[in-house]
Amino acid sequence: MFKKWIAPFRGEVSGLRALKHVQVISNYHRIQASPGYRKAAEYCAEQLQSFGLDAEIVRYPADPDVSFGNQRMFREWRCRDAELRLIHPFEQRLAHFQEMELSVIQRSTATPPEGITTELVVVERAEEEESYRTIDVRGKMVLARGAVHRIFDLAVKKHGAVGMVVDPLTEIPPHRSREDLFDAVQYTSFWWIDEPETGFGFVVSPRVGRQLRELCKKGPVTVFARVDAELVVGEMENVEAVIPGETDEEVLLVSHLCHPRPGANDNASGPSTLLEAARVLNQLIQDGKIARPRRNIRFLLMPEMTGTHVYVHMHPKRIQKTIAALNLDMVGADQAKTGSVMTIEKPSRSLPSYAGELVYEISKEVVQDASNMSEMTKFSTTNVVLTAFSGGSDHYILSDPSVGVPCPMMGTWPDRYYHTSLDTVDKIDPKMMENVGITTCTYLYWLANAAYEDVVAFAGKLTGYFSQSLAQVTANYLTGDVSWTLAKGQLAFLRDRHLADVRSMQKLISPENQKSWEAYVQSKTKQIDALYKIQRMELQEVARAKGEDFLQDHSGSGKDPLLSKVFVRKYPGPIEFSSIRTLTTLSKETLATYQREEAKEPKSYTLTSLLQYWMDGQRSLREVMDLVEWESGVRNVPFTLAYVQLLLETGYLIEVKT
């Protein structure tokens, strides 16, 4: 289907060129709002300009007194040096910022210039108040494991410790265990906003952490710590470039530039692939090998989440003209070394979209590099999958319905070395980046130029996905993964969402083809309804065979007054918890209730996004919970109520009087 669209870019996109960018970018310590990030931004802007693009660095305040919509800003971090040494029972260097920036908890603030010499004590379950009843940490450093802000609040602020040492390694079972990366140092950070009291800490590997714990069991352990760092009101930077089209409509490619050194796959690979895609597209247009696009093609590099919030807030008219986007986050992993799969994550169903399936279909054609012996069947040696929305990167901001830009994400996941000191250039596969680059160029150029027949052909392909999703609901019901009530709701939900997905493609249709498109959609609607009715009958037959009680309703949300109320966010875009957790309007009781419910809900991060997405100022919270459950399969009433109460107290969520 996309052969003619892919052809101009195959042989032009170079994975080796992209790899050279990874080698440069990964050598910068790219913490958001820091000198290292600034140098990386300057490098990318210079490269884009050298390709002949109109590129600029857009600067904005790193100041907690400044907000861009839902995003409260934070201060710039400047770390000049830091070290942690074991003094007793023997001397050993444990951490040094100049050797490995990750060995410091990012955004740590200064010790006294002469440093601190003190005892190191182990606190197990350091996130729990009870753990401090039998141990005195005042004036000491604690060796702990867990959420660093929670440990800071308890160990340092409440019980008087001077700092912390942590030895985290987030497990990704069965892909990654603590023992698998016993010598890796994990990326760990404070996220100060405007807190009057800040602190410092160090990060060691699981092996060093175990050694320190064993020493502490044998007797007193003394360490020396020194940090030379500060948080200041400063600046942050986005890098923007554009290939002009013939109209004011746009397609957008984004990739976050931040993260600590080395951060090769996460995420030097994304900006590097973006640079290569920008070079190839612009060069082919300048050489006359492809026509100038009908729509502008824009490129955005930014600090993750923060810079995208800023971009959305600064360019509301441009956002309205952006028909779709693509997010590149961790796109270079060598699958054999990292155990990863190229995942293409769709936007949430709350925003009508075809974009995820479009990327996937293009990618499947791009990566076909093998065939059976008769050469009658082509296939790929690269693993590529299409997944439901999860969030966790910049696409979750653009694809928020209040922003309205359909934005899938391409990323290699799971990556065995994710967020550790072992995410290095030797784990990067230039062929993977080449495939992603070709896919990216094709996706952007198709969206910028697709003719009427291209859109109709792809709409037909999209209905195939709809049919598969309907059948999956019945399969899930048969295996007991969903209830009868949920299965019924999901079938109707999928029908409504697919109709909306198809209708959303109208933005791709030129004015002279609008009447033909309307007739096509009417015909397609009949087909969609027919497929839905067939699958509903199949579900009913399976239910009868299972002896289902059709009158029993398994749904329920309770009678809390909040459930009948209607809410809307104050500003477009998701509300970031990091931006609101320090607000004085937020009571300790409400925050504690939410954190308690959050700890019990394994899908809390995705649920908070979906709840925000579906609260549109028209639906009741009960209706929102239905939609969230139909999309995610999860209905958690206590968590939802706690989260909504939290947002209401911050003022970022508003009740709509009906």
N, C-alpha and C positions, 0 to 999 in steps of 0.2 A: 504493500500500500504506500510505503514511503520511499521506495527505491530512488525515484527521481529527485526527491528532496535531500536524501542522504548523499547522493553521488558527488555534489560539488565539494563536500567537506571531507570525504574519505581520501586520504592521501595528502590533505592540506593540514589537518590538525596533527600536531606533533606532541606525543607524550614525553619525548625527551626534552623539548623546549619547556613544557610545563614542569618537568622534574627540576630543571635548572632554577625555576622560580621557587620551588619548594626548598631547595638548598639554601637560597638566600633568605626567604621569609622565615624559615624555621630557626634561623640563627638570631632572630630578634626575640627578646623577652616581651611578649605582646599583651601584657595585662591591660585591661580596659583603663583608659585615662592614665597613661604612663609614658615616659620618654621612649621606651622600646616600641610600644605600639605606634607612636608618632613616626618613628623612623621607618617602620614597615609601611605605614600609609604613604609616606613620601616616596618610598621606592615604587609602590604600585602606581601612584599618580604619574611618576616619571616614565614608567614603562608604558602606560596607556597613551601618554602624550607622544612617546617615541613611535607608537604605532599609527600616529596621525589622528587620534581621537581628541575630541574636545573634552578634556578631563580637568577636574578641579578638586581641591581639598576643601570641604565644608567644615568649618570649625564652630563649636558651640560650647557653652560653659560646663565645666565639671564643678558644679556648685550645688550643694544640697538645698539652697534657697530657690533654685530654679527647677521648674517642672515642664515637661512637654506632654500635655495630656495626662495619661495615667502614669507616666514615668517620672519619678522623682530622680533628680541627678545626684551624683555623689562626687567626692573629692578626688583629685588626682593623687596617685601614689608614687612617691619617689624613694626608692630604696638604693642606698649607696653601698651598704655592706651589712653583713650579719654573720655571726658564727656561734656555734654551740660546741663546747668542749667538755669532755669527761675529765675531771680533776682527780677524783678518788673513787675507787681504790687504785686506779692507774690512769695515766693520761692517754687520751685518744680524741682525735677530732671527730665529731659526730655530724656536723653540718656546717656548710659554708656557702653563703650566697654567691660569692664570686666563682665557686666551682660548679654549683648546681642551684639555680634560682628556685627550683621546686623544693629545696630543703628548708625553705622558710614558708610559714603560713602566709600566703599572699595578703598584702595590705596590713601586715604587722607594723606597729609603730614603735618608737624608739625606747630603748632602755636608757638609764643614765649613761653618759659618755664613757665612764670607766667600766661599764658592764655590771653584771650581777653574778656573784658567786653564792650558791645556795644548795640546799639539799634537794634531790629529786625523789619524789615519792609516787608510788603507783596508786591510782584510783580506778578500781574496776567499776563498771556500770556508772561512769562519771556523769551521765545525763540524769541520774536519779538523786534526789535530795538525800535519801537514806544512806547513800554511800559515804557521805561526809560526817556521819555521826560518830564513827569509830576511828577517824584519822584526822590529824591536824595538818592542814595544808598551808596555814598562814605563813607568809614569807618564803614559801618554797615553790619549786616548779613541780607540776603534776605531769605524770606520764599516763596518758588516757587514750581512749578510742571512742569516737562518736561525733555528733554534730558539734563543730567547734564553737558556734555561738552559744549553744546551750551549755557546753562545758565552761566557756568564758563566764557566762552569767552566774553559774553556781560556784565554780572553783575560784575564779579571780574576783569578781565583783562581790559575791556574797560571803565567801569564806577566806578571802585574803591571800590567795596564791599570787605569785608575781608573774607567772607565765605558764606555758604548757608545751609539752612535747607529745606529738601524736604519731601513731604508726598505722594509718588506715590502709586497707586494700579492699575496695568494694568488689564483692564476688558477683560473678555473672554465671550462675550454675546452668548447665554443667560445663560452660565454656571457659570459665576462669575461676580459679580458687586462690585463696591466699598463698598456698604453697607453690602454685604455678609461677608466681612473680615475687618470690621471697626477697629479692634484692631490688625491687622496684620502689621508687618513691612516688607517692600519689599526689596529684594536684589537689591542693587544699587551700581554701581561701576564706578570710573574713569578708563580709559585705557591709562595711560601715556606711551609714547614710549621714546622720547628723548626731550620732551618739556622743555625749560629752566625755565618756570614759571609753578608751580603746586599749588595746594591749598587743602582745606579741606571742609568737609561738614558732615551733620548729616541727619539721616533718622528717621522720626516719623510715627506713624500710622495715618490713615485717621481721627480717632477720635481726636488724639492730634493735628493734623493739623487744624482741624476745631476749636478746642478750642483756639489755638493760633491766628487764623484769627479773631475770635470774640474778643479776647483781644485787638488786634491791632486796631480794629475799635473803641474801647472805649478810647484809649489813648496810650501814649508811652509804649513800652514793652522793657525791658532790659534783656539780656541774658549773660551768661558767657560760653565761649567755650575754651577748652584746648585739644590739640592733641599731643601726644608723639609718633611720627612715622617717618619712613624714607624710602626712596627708595635707594637701594644700588646695585651695581654690585654683583651678587650672583650666585646661581645655581638653576637649575630645574631638575626634575627627572622623568624618565620613569621606569616602572617595567616590565621586560620581563621574560618569562619562556617558556619552550618548552617541549613537549613530543616527543621524536625522533621517526621518522618513518623509512621506508626502502629506501626512495628516497630523493632527495633534494627538492621536491615539498612540498608546505605547504598550510594549511588552518589557518585562523587567527581569534581570538576572541579579540575584543577590548571593553574597557569601560573607560570612563573618570573618574578620581579619584577626581577631583577638585570640588569646590563650598563651600560656607560658611556653618558654623555650623547653624542649624542642617543638612539641605539638606539630609533628610533621603531617600526620593524617588529620588530626584535629587541631587546627584546621588550615595549615599551610596549603594543603591539597586543594581546598575549595577556591580560594583566591587565585591560586596558580592556574587552575583550570579556567577560571573566569578570564584571566589575562590572555590565555591562549585562545579562548573562544572569541574574545573581542578583537584580537589581532587578525584571526582568520576571516571573520565576517567583514571587517573593515577593508582588509586587503583585497578580498574577492570582489567587493563592491567597487573599490577604486580601480581595479584592473578590468572591470566590465565583465567579469565571469559570472556574476549573478547581478540581478537588477536591484536598484535601490528599493528598500522595503517600503510598503505602503504605510506601515506604522513605525514610529521611532523604536529603536532597541536601546534600552538604557541599562547601565551596569552600576551596581552599588556594592561597595565594600564598607564594612562598618563594625563597631563593637557589637557583639552578639546581643540581641534583644534591644539594648539601649539605643543603638544607632538606628534601628528600624523604627522604634517608637518615634524618635526624633524626625526621621524622614517622613513618616506618615503625618505627623503634626505640622511639619513645615510646608508640605506640598499637598494640601487637601484637593485642589483642583486637578493636579497631576494624577493623584491617586484615582480620582473619578474617571480619568481617561485611560487608566491602565487596565487592559482587558485580562491579563494573566501574568504570572511570574513563575520563577523557578528558583529554589534554594539549593545551593551546593554546600553540603556540610559533611566532611570526611569522605571524600570521593576517590582516594588514591590507594587504599590498602591492597597489599598483595594478599589475595585470598588464601594462598597456601601457607603463608607465614602467620597471618592474623586470624585465620578461621572465619573470616567475614563473608557476607553476602551483599551484593549490590541491592539495596532496598530502595524502592520508590514509594514514598509515603504519600497517600492521598490527603487532600484537605478534609476537614470535618464535613459530615453530611449537612450540617446547618447552612453551609454556603453552596448553592447549586454550582456544579463544576464538572468538567470533562477532562481537566488538565492532568490529573494523575494517570488516567488511562492513556492519555495521549503520550506522555513521557514513556510509559511502559511499552506501548506498541512500537514506538520509535526505537527504544533501547533494544528490544528483542531482535529487531532487524539489524541493528548496528553490530551486535555482538555475535551474530551467526558466523562462526569461523571453522566449522567442521561439517562433515556429512557421513552418511553410511557408505559402505563400499561401492554401492551402485550409484551413489551421488544423487539418489532420488529424494532423500530426506536431508534437509539441512538442520543443524542444531548448533548450540553454543557450548563452549567449555567454560564460560563465565556464568556463575550463578546470579540470576536476577529475579527478584520477587516484587510483587505489588502488595503493599500492606495498607491496612486501615490507618486512620489518623491516630497519632500518639502525642505529638507535640515535642517540646524540648529544644526547638530552634526557631529561627526567624520566620519560617513559613507560618507558624501559629499566630503571628501578629498580622501578617498580610491576609491570611485566609479567615481571620475573624470576620463574621458577617457585618460588623459595624465598620470595618475597613473595606471589605468587599473585593479583594483581589485574589482570585483562585491561585494558590501557590503550592504545588507539590514540593517534596524534598527528595533529592538523591543523596544517598549516603551508604557507606560500607559499614555494616553492623551485623553481629557484634564484633568489635575489634578487641582482641585479647590484650592489647597494650593501651587501650583507651585511658586518657587522663593520667598517664604515668610518665616517668622519666625514660621509659623504653619506647615511646612513640617517636621513633627516629626515622631518618630518611631511608635507611636500608630496608624498612618495611614497606616502602612505597613502590608501586608497580606502574611504570610509565604506560604500559599497555592499557591498564585500567583507566588511567587519566585520559588517554587518547580516546577510548570508547565513550567515556563520559563527555569529553569535549565535542565529539561528533554528534552525540545525542543532543547535547545542549544547543549547538549551532542549528541543528535541524529543527528542534522544538521552537526556538526563537524565530527562525526564519519562516517556518510554517505558520505560526501565529501571526506574523507580520504580513503574510502574503496569501494565505490560503484562498483558493477560488471556491465558488459555490459548490461545485461538484466534489471538491475535497472535503468540505464540511459535511455534506450529505453522506458521503461514503463513510466518514468516521462516525457519524451519528448512528449509522447502522451497526458498526462494530461495537459501539457503546451499549447497544441493546443486548448484545451477547453477554456482556458482563452482568446486566440486570437479570437475565434469565438464570445465570449461574448463581447469583446471590439469592434469588427466590428458592431455588432448589436446596441451597445450603441451609436455609431456615428449617425446612422440613427434615433434613438430615440431622440437624442439631436437636430438633424436637424428638426424633426417633431415638437418639442416644441419651436423652434425658438432660442435655446441656441447657435447654430452655424449657420453660413451662408452656402449657397450651395457651394461656393468656398472653404470654410474651410472644410466642410464635405468631399468633393472629395479628398482634399489633405490629410486629416487625414486617410482615408481608405487606400490610397496607402502607406502612412507613416507607418501605422500599419503592413501592409503586409511585407514591407521591414525590419522593426525592428524585427518582429517575425521570419523571416527567419534567421536574424543575431543572434537572441537569441538561436535558435535551433543549429545553426552551432557552437556557442560558447561552447556548451557542448562537443565538440571534445576533450577539455583538460582533460575530465574525462575518455576518452577511452584509453585503453592500446594499445600498438603497434600491438599486434596480432589481434586486432578487428577493426583496422582502415579501412580496405577494406569493411567490413560489415557495418560499420558506414557510409561510403561514399554512399553506395547503399541505406541505410535507408534514408539518407538526401535527395537524389534524389527523392525518393518516397514521402517523407514528403513535399518536395517543390511543387510537383504536387497537393497534397492535400491542401496546403496553398493557392496556386493560385486559385484552384477551389472554396474554401470558399470565397476568396476575390471577385471573379467574381460574385458569387451569391449575395453577400451583395451589390456590386456596382449596380447590376440590381435592387435590392430592393430599394436602395436609389434613383435611377432614377425614379422608379415608384411613390414613395412618392413625389418626386419633381414635376412630371407631375401633380399629384393630387392637389398639392399646386399652380399650375400655375407658376412654376419657369421660369424665363427668363434665358435659358441655355447659352445665348451669353454674358450675363452681367458678368463682372469680378469685384468682390467686394474687391479684394486684392489691395495693393498699399503701397509703402513705400516712395515715393518722389524721388527727383533727387539729393540728397546730394552726393558729390563725394565720401564720405566714404563708401557708400553703395556698390560700385563696387570693393572696395579694399579687400584684403585678409590679415588676421591677425593671429598671433600665439603668445602664451605666451612664455616668456623667460625661465621659469622654469616649471617643472611638478607641478601640484597641483593648487588649487584655489588661487586667489589673494585676500587677506584679506583687507577690507577697513581700518581696524584699523592699518594695517601695513603701509599704504601709505598716510593717510590723513595729516601727518606732513611733508612729503617730500618737500624739497625746490624747486624741479623741478615742483611742482604742483602750477599753478597760482590760485590766489584767485577767479578770474572770472570763471575759469573752475570748481573749487570746488563748487562755489555758484550755477552755472547752474545745476550741477548734483544734488546738495541737493534740489534745487527747483523742479526738475523733480521727484526725489525720493519721495518727500513728496506727490506728486500727484498720485503715482503708488502703490496701495495696495499690489501688489505681487512683489515689488522691490527686496526683498531678494532672492527669488527663481529665478527671472528673471536674476539677475546678475550671478548666478551659471550657469544657462542654456546657457546664451550667451557665457560664458567662455568655457563651455564644447564643444559646437558645433563649435567654432572657432579653426579649426585644421590645419591651414596653407595651406589649399586647397580650401575651400569654400569662396565665397565672403560674405560680411556682409549681403547682400540682401538674399542670400541663407541661411545663418545662421538664419536670422529673420523668414524665412519660417519654418525652422525646429523647432525653439523655439515656434512658434505659433501652429504648428501641435501637439507638445507635451503638451503645457500648455493652449492653447486657447487664448493667449494674444499676441497682436502685438502693441507695443508702440514705435513708431519711435523716437519722441523727447527724450524719456528716453534712448533708445538704443544709439543714437548718442552722448548724453551727457556722457554716461558711457564709451563708447569706447574712446572718446576724453580724459576723465579722465585717463584711463589706459595708453593711448599713452604717455601722459605727464610724467607719473611716470617712464616710461622705462620698465615696466613689460610686456607690450604688444608691439609687434613688427610687422610692416607692412612687408608682404612678397611681394617682387617685382615679378610680373608675366610677 
